[in-house]
Amino acid sequence: MLLDVGCGNALFTVPLAELFNFVVGIDISKEMISDAASKRLILTL
């Protein structure tokens, strides 16, 4: 499990998702979370 606090646009979260079975990203900015969520859709785990 990985908890990425201040994940921003998931620059590091997405690559680390390949190493962990469960990943959570948290950020104060709704825009950054939206950008990170769009990257989640391209992952094929």
C-alpha positions in Angstrom: 0.0 0.0 0.0 1.2 3.5 -0.9 -0.2 6.8 0.4 1.1 9.7 -1.6 0.3 12.9 0.3 0.6 16.0 -1.9 0.5 13.8 -5.0 -0.1 16.8 -7.3 -0.6 15.5 -10.9 0.6 12.0 -9.9 4.0 12.4 -11.6 5.5 9.9 -9.1 2.3 8.1 -8.1 1.6 6.6 -11.5 5.0 4.9 -11.9 4.9 3.7 -8.2 1.5 2.1 -8.8 3.3 -0.6 -10.7 5.2 -1.5 -7.5 2.3 -1.4 -5.1 -1.0 -3.3 -5.1 -3.0 -0.4 -3.6 -2.2 3.3 -4.2 -3.9 6.4 -2.7 -3.0 10.0 -3.8 -4.2 13.0 -1.7 -3.8 16.6 -2.7 -5.3 19.9 -1.6 -5.9 21.1 -5.2 -9.0 19.8 -6.9 -7.4 20.5 -10.3 -4.4 18.4 -9.5 -6.6 15.5 -8.3 -8.6 15.8 -11.6 -5.4 15.6 -13.6 -4.2 12.6 -11.6 -7.5 10.8 -12.0 -7.3 11.1 -15.7 -3.9 9.4 -15.6 -5.4 6.6 -13.7 -7.6 5.7 -16.7 -4.5 4.9 -18.8 -3.1 2.4 -16.3 -3.5 -1.2 -17.2 -2.7 -3.1 -14.0 
